[in-house]
Amino acid sequence: MQSKIKYILTILILITLTLSIGGCSVLSPWSPVSPPPSSSTEYTNPNWTFPSANSQAATPLPDIAHVIERAMPSVVSVTTEMIVYDIFQREHTQSAAGSGFLVRSEEGHEGYIVTNNHVVENAQEGSVQVELIDGRTFPAEIIGTDDLADLAVLKIEATNLPYAFRGDSSQLAVGDWVVAIGNALGEGITATHGIVSRLDVSITASGNTLRGLIQTDAAINPGNSGGPLVNIAGEVIGITSAKLAGWGIEGMGYAISINNAEPIIESLVRQGYVTRPWLGVSLYDVTSSIAAMNNLSVNKGALIAEVVDGSPAGLAGLKEGDVIIRFKGNEIGSAGDLIQAIHECQIGQEIEVIFVRGKDTKTTLARLKERPRP
């Protein structure tokens, strides 16, 4: 029995020695050991330090509360009612909310309110209501609208009105602080702040191209439309009009610059509409797919979808299906290009128009007229 125990102990000792030698093999005298890294200074600069701090004090953040205190009293909530139809063509009345702001006239006592055209364009007659920041509510009359600039002017009969301060949008720079004020989501007047992200931006919405816009990352929500975008002095430098919305899109709101809007607002107050030169056509952008569908020989330009009888286009011999490629010497790549070119002309001016009909390129002259009243 003792011999058997000795045999087992001998085996265990041999196994233990074998494992010890195997586990420590990296430290055995005959195993190579990597030398420590050298202390070479070939790639170092022992004299390097951070650049010294700018001696100028950092610019403090703006006092947003002061801006809102000055600008918010002139901002109003605009509510309307419109007729909508369900999938069974049943008629329903639906409420909509927007914003606006009070502007002073030369007389200083009329209650004129600037807003967006799309806020009131489908409103039932007599359904437009305006609520002031002090809680007073008034029925509003639509004085004039302009769908091309997406602007409208309302009027209320009221006294003791707080008016907005007009700024100068030409003085804006990318990075300037701005505040958007409006009836966001129809929940009452709120304010958000951000900066000017871009200037002189063009976007297309509902087939209409708006140009010269101010882009901002201030939060814009449904109901903000028509409200003011103000600078750090509390002055209106833009009229909130649109935003890009979608998954992954943040901080892309747009406002009509007040400098571009001012002459249109004046025309709406004075005569109820905006006087513009007129060619008398309905247009589509020419794209590769449109060109293929209509068997066009060009893949860009302004495709004429309709010509108004007796219009300058009709008198000049233009027809449905023609593609305008040059207007007054300017290359036309889209319907928006042509509309912009027309607006830069004068009423009564005779313009050279180059267009494509089939595979032929033709030239005609069109004398622009005043755009008919809405």
Legacy VTK file of the C-alpha trace (Angstrom):
# vtk DataFile Version 3.0
C-alpha trace
ASCII
DATASET POLYDATA
POINTS 374 float
0.000 0.000 0.000
2.801 2.420 0.905
4.572 1.674 -2.371
1.406 2.529 -4.237
1.133 5.889 -2.431
4.778 6.702 -3.179
4.160 5.895 -6.839
1.181 8.269 -7.010
3.134 11.082 -5.269
6.014 10.617 -7.672
3.664 10.967 -10.663
2.062 14.163 -9.218
5.459 15.764 -8.611
6.557 15.041 -12.192
3.323 16.548 -13.594
3.714 19.665 -11.425
7.304 20.199 -12.587
6.309 19.761 -16.244
3.507 22.347 -15.974
5.773 24.790 -14.147
8.446 24.581 -16.837
5.852 24.977 -19.645
4.062 27.910 -17.999
7.266 29.858 -17.415
8.929 29.093 -20.709
8.915 32.764 -21.724
11.183 33.482 -18.804
13.634 30.615 -19.338
17.292 31.578 -19.827
17.342 30.358 -23.414
14.204 32.344 -24.498
14.907 35.677 -26.277
13.560 38.753 -24.453
12.513 41.909 -26.394
14.630 44.906 -25.413
12.861 47.957 -23.937
11.948 50.685 -26.420
14.657 53.182 -27.097
14.346 56.733 -25.823
14.971 58.302 -29.226
13.964 61.983 -29.580
13.957 61.941 -33.359
10.216 62.766 -33.615
9.711 64.920 -30.533
9.880 68.652 -29.895
10.782 69.299 -26.249
10.188 73.059 -26.613
6.569 72.800 -27.931
3.764 74.524 -25.965
0.126 75.441 -26.681
-0.256 78.786 -28.483
-0.970 81.604 -26.079
-4.624 82.457 -25.527
-6.172 85.391 -27.384
-5.904 88.444 -25.201
-9.376 89.655 -26.274
-12.244 88.676 -23.998
-14.794 86.244 -25.450
-17.990 87.821 -26.776
-20.807 87.151 -24.300
-23.964 85.387 -25.463
-26.794 87.745 -26.466
-29.598 88.736 -24.126
-32.422 86.816 -25.830
-34.954 87.836 -23.171
-34.460 91.508 -24.064
-34.949 90.718 -27.763
-38.191 88.838 -27.097
-39.455 91.572 -24.778
-39.084 94.114 -27.570
-40.364 92.034 -30.496
-43.054 89.712 -29.111
-45.835 92.277 -28.401
-46.302 92.917 -32.155
-46.700 89.195 -33.008
-50.223 87.801 -33.457
-51.842 84.401 -33.826
-53.847 83.918 -37.026
-56.575 81.260 -37.205
-58.686 80.366 -40.226
-61.328 77.873 -41.282
-61.296 76.063 -44.603
-63.368 73.473 -46.420
-61.716 70.071 -46.856
-62.977 66.794 -48.321
-62.430 63.257 -47.096
-61.826 60.208 -49.308
-65.592 59.904 -49.828
-65.761 63.557 -50.993
-67.681 64.552 -47.903
-67.268 68.186 -46.912
-65.734 69.159 -43.561
-64.644 72.400 -41.947
-61.072 72.399 -40.687
-59.251 74.987 -38.603
-55.690 76.100 -39.345
-53.226 78.233 -37.413
-50.500 80.642 -38.451
-48.748 83.807 -37.340
-48.317 87.425 -38.335
-47.000 90.740 -37.038
-48.356 94.278 -36.865
-46.753 96.948 -39.051
-47.203 100.686 -38.704
-48.477 102.726 -41.662
-47.537 106.329 -42.333
-50.665 107.427 -40.458
-49.685 105.124 -37.599
-53.141 103.945 -36.560
-54.225 101.189 -38.978
-53.949 97.614 -37.826
-52.097 96.105 -40.774
-50.725 92.605 -40.255
-48.130 90.871 -42.444
-48.373 87.101 -42.830
-47.838 84.389 -45.454
-50.204 83.885 -48.355
-50.411 80.161 -47.612
-51.747 80.952 -44.123
-54.949 82.531 -45.527
-55.244 81.490 -49.174
-57.867 78.763 -48.578
-59.699 80.511 -45.748
-63.483 80.752 -45.905
-64.778 84.278 -46.200
-65.061 85.917 -42.805
-63.255 83.104 -40.988
-59.900 84.816 -40.371
-59.381 85.688 -36.711
-56.417 87.430 -35.083
-55.415 87.225 -31.425
-53.007 89.728 -29.903
-50.488 88.923 -27.196
-52.719 90.729 -24.651
-55.582 88.324 -25.378
-57.719 90.635 -27.528
-59.304 88.895 -30.520
-60.464 90.570 -33.742
-61.938 89.489 -37.071
-59.435 90.250 -39.844
-60.001 91.404 -43.402
-57.693 90.131 -46.154
-56.392 93.305 -47.816
-54.257 91.588 -50.452
-52.312 88.441 -51.238
-49.419 87.488 -53.494
-48.891 83.795 -54.148
-45.574 84.239 -55.965
-43.911 85.875 -52.958
-46.054 83.937 -50.432
-47.098 87.157 -48.689
-50.423 88.552 -47.518
-51.649 91.603 -45.606
-54.572 91.556 -43.169
-56.299 94.446 -41.416
-58.041 94.703 -38.063
-60.003 97.583 -36.560
-58.269 98.199 -33.243
-56.449 100.840 -31.211
-53.412 100.856 -28.920
-51.552 98.397 -31.104
-47.886 97.430 -30.620
-46.000 97.596 -33.916
-42.925 95.704 -35.092
-39.565 97.408 -35.616
-38.212 97.011 -39.162
-34.617 95.897 -39.616
-32.267 95.754 -42.605
-31.752 92.223 -43.921
-28.910 93.369 -46.174
-26.769 93.782 -43.037
-27.093 90.115 -42.027
-24.100 87.793 -42.007
-23.884 84.035 -41.614
-23.562 83.340 -37.902
-25.667 86.288 -36.708
-28.077 85.474 -33.875
-31.785 85.507 -34.769
-35.054 84.749 -32.961
-38.170 83.226 -34.566
-41.455 84.197 -32.903
-44.829 82.712 -33.776
-47.878 80.632 -32.986
-46.048 77.295 -33.077
-48.434 74.322 -33.354
-51.313 76.693 -32.636
-50.413 76.652 -28.942
-49.789 80.390 -28.539
-46.898 82.745 -29.184
-43.497 81.173 -28.495
-39.894 82.064 -29.325
-36.914 80.030 -30.515
-33.409 81.219 -31.254
-30.567 80.237 -33.557
-28.235 81.730 -36.113
-28.299 82.681 -39.775
-27.123 79.543 -41.577
-27.154 80.791 -45.183
-28.204 83.849 -47.153
-29.824 84.356 -50.564
-31.261 80.825 -50.683
-33.794 79.579 -53.255
-36.255 76.764 -52.574
-39.225 75.396 -54.505
-42.463 74.705 -52.640
-45.793 73.711 -54.243
-44.400 74.510 -57.690
-43.401 78.049 -56.682
-39.769 79.112 -56.303
-38.992 81.489 -53.458
-35.700 83.347 -53.821
-33.458 85.473 -51.643
-34.425 83.591 -48.480
-32.674 83.572 -45.111
-31.897 80.081 -43.807
-31.794 79.612 -40.042
-31.405 76.771 -37.571
-33.886 78.387 -35.149
-36.655 75.832 -34.578
-39.544 76.388 -37.001
-42.804 74.465 -36.521
-46.262 74.407 -38.143
-47.999 77.591 -37.039
-44.822 79.697 -37.222
-45.599 80.641 -40.833
-46.003 84.393 -41.227
-44.286 85.218 -37.944
-41.228 87.451 -37.758
-37.571 86.457 -37.711
-35.841 89.180 -35.700
-32.236 90.182 -35.176
-30.496 90.726 -31.864
-31.892 94.264 -31.729
-35.460 92.915 -31.877
-35.968 94.201 -35.437
-37.801 92.189 -38.091
-35.348 91.026 -40.747
-37.408 88.158 -42.170
-40.842 86.559 -42.420
-40.873 82.867 -41.543
-42.211 80.975 -44.543
-41.040 77.363 -44.851
-38.899 74.563 -43.481
-37.458 71.310 -44.750
-38.880 68.381 -42.832
-38.045 64.701 -42.945
-36.152 61.930 -41.245
-32.641 63.106 -40.416
-33.312 66.770 -41.315
-32.777 69.305 -38.544
-32.530 73.076 -38.360
-33.416 74.073 -41.934
-35.996 76.842 -41.710
-36.432 79.685 -44.182
-37.645 83.274 -43.995
-38.424 85.859 -46.680
-36.010 88.760 -46.233
-37.729 91.955 -45.127
-35.917 93.985 -47.801
-37.417 91.803 -50.540
-40.822 91.762 -48.863
-41.161 95.502 -48.233
-42.166 96.654 -51.767
-44.623 93.748 -52.058
-46.206 94.614 -48.698
-46.515 98.245 -49.785
-48.250 97.213 -53.024
-50.674 94.958 -51.156
-51.591 97.753 -48.731
-51.973 100.383 -51.444
-53.792 98.435 -54.158
-54.480 94.924 -52.883
-52.219 93.164 -55.383
-48.702 93.313 -56.802
-48.034 94.761 -60.245
-45.710 92.523 -62.247
-44.826 91.964 -65.909
-46.688 89.001 -67.411
-46.037 86.581 -70.271
-49.224 84.529 -69.899
-48.039 80.917 -69.741
-48.192 77.949 -67.376
-44.877 76.149 -67.126
-43.135 72.919 -66.191
-39.448 72.254 -65.598
-37.896 70.206 -68.382
-36.157 67.178 -66.894
-34.880 63.985 -68.478
-38.101 62.174 -67.598
-40.327 65.026 -68.839
-38.311 65.180 -72.049
-38.760 61.438 -72.605
-42.497 61.499 -71.824
-43.147 64.408 -74.206
-40.634 63.394 -76.895
-38.698 66.640 -76.480
-35.412 67.273 -78.250
-33.931 69.147 -75.246
-33.530 68.061 -71.615
-33.684 71.455 -69.916
-35.685 74.635 -70.223
-39.222 75.838 -69.431
-41.954 73.711 -71.051
-45.140 75.626 -71.895
-48.152 73.705 -70.562
-50.745 76.376 -71.367
-50.930 79.712 -73.179
-53.553 82.253 -72.084
-55.622 83.622 -74.963
-54.633 87.169 -75.842
-51.546 87.053 -73.642
-48.109 88.310 -74.744
-47.079 84.678 -75.300
-50.120 83.972 -77.478
-49.590 87.150 -79.519
-45.930 86.175 -79.985
-46.925 82.806 -81.480
-45.838 80.607 -78.583
-47.788 77.352 -78.215
-48.340 74.548 -75.758
-45.412 72.109 -75.958
-42.819 74.743 -76.856
-39.707 74.818 -74.673
-38.255 78.262 -73.889
-34.464 78.013 -73.676
-33.429 81.704 -73.758
-35.228 84.853 -72.619
-33.832 88.361 -72.980
-30.410 86.843 -73.654
-30.461 84.727 -70.475
-30.207 80.945 -70.612
-33.350 79.289 -69.226
-32.824 75.923 -67.547
-36.098 75.674 -65.634
-39.506 77.256 -65.125
-38.099 79.120 -62.106
-35.391 80.683 -64.279
-38.029 82.003 -66.698
-40.281 83.366 -63.936
-37.328 85.177 -62.375
-36.296 86.598 -65.761
-39.829 87.879 -66.410
-39.963 89.599 -63.007
-36.723 91.416 -63.797
-38.297 93.005 -66.885
-40.546 96.047 -67.247
-44.199 96.151 -68.223
-44.396 97.014 -71.915
-40.844 95.836 -72.625
-40.343 93.813 -75.826
-38.274 90.695 -75.175
-36.533 88.247 -77.497
-37.624 84.675 -76.768
-35.759 81.656 -78.134
-37.671 78.369 -77.959
-37.631 74.829 -79.300
-40.619 73.396 -81.168
-40.140 69.769 -82.084
-36.555 69.663 -83.282
-36.481 73.248 -84.565
-35.104 76.245 -82.657
-37.112 79.414 -83.269
-37.024 83.068 -82.187
-39.900 85.451 -81.493
-40.552 88.786 -79.779
-43.003 89.170 -76.893
-44.182 92.477 -75.423
-44.892 91.953 -71.734
-48.148 93.190 -70.181
-49.201 93.873 -66.622
-50.143 90.723 -64.763
-53.948 90.555 -64.382
-55.325 91.191 -60.923
-56.002 88.049 -58.884
LINES 1 375
374 0 1 2 3 4 5 6 7 8 9 10 11 12 13 14 15 16 17 18 19 20 21 22 23 24 25 26 27 28 29 30 31 32 33 34 35 36 37 38 39 40 41 42 43 44 45 46 47 48 49 50 51 52 53 54 55 56 57 58 59 60 61 62 63 64 65 66 67 68 69 70 71 72 73 74 75 76 77 78 79 80 81 82 83 84 85 86 87 88 89 90 91 92 93 94 95 96 97 98 99 100 101 102 103 104 105 106 107 108 109 110 111 112 113 114 115 116 117 118 119 120 121 122 123 124 125 126 127 128 129 130 131 132 133 134 135 136 137 138 139 140 141 142 143 144 145 146 147 148 149 150 151 152 153 154 155 156 157 158 159 160 161 162 163 164 165 166 167 168 169 170 171 172 173 174 175 176 177 178 179 180 181 182 183 184 185 186 187 188 189 190 191 192 193 194 195 196 197 198 199 200 201 202 203 204 205 206 207 208 209 210 211 212 213 214 215 216 217 218 219 220 221 222 223 224 225 226 227 228 229 230 231 232 233 234 235 236 237 238 239 240 241 242 243 244 245 246 247 248 249 250 251 252 253 254 255 256 257 258 259 260 261 262 263 264 265 266 267 268 269 270 271 272 273 274 275 276 277 278 279 280 281 282 283 284 285 286 287 288 289 290 291 292 293 294 295 296 297 298 299 300 301 302 303 304 305 306 307 308 309 310 311 312 313 314 315 316 317 318 319 320 321 322 323 324 325 326 327 328 329 330 331 332 333 334 335 336 337 338 339 340 341 342 343 344 345 346 347 348 349 350 351 352 353 354 355 356 357 358 359 360 361 362 363 364 365 366 367 368 369 370 371 372 373
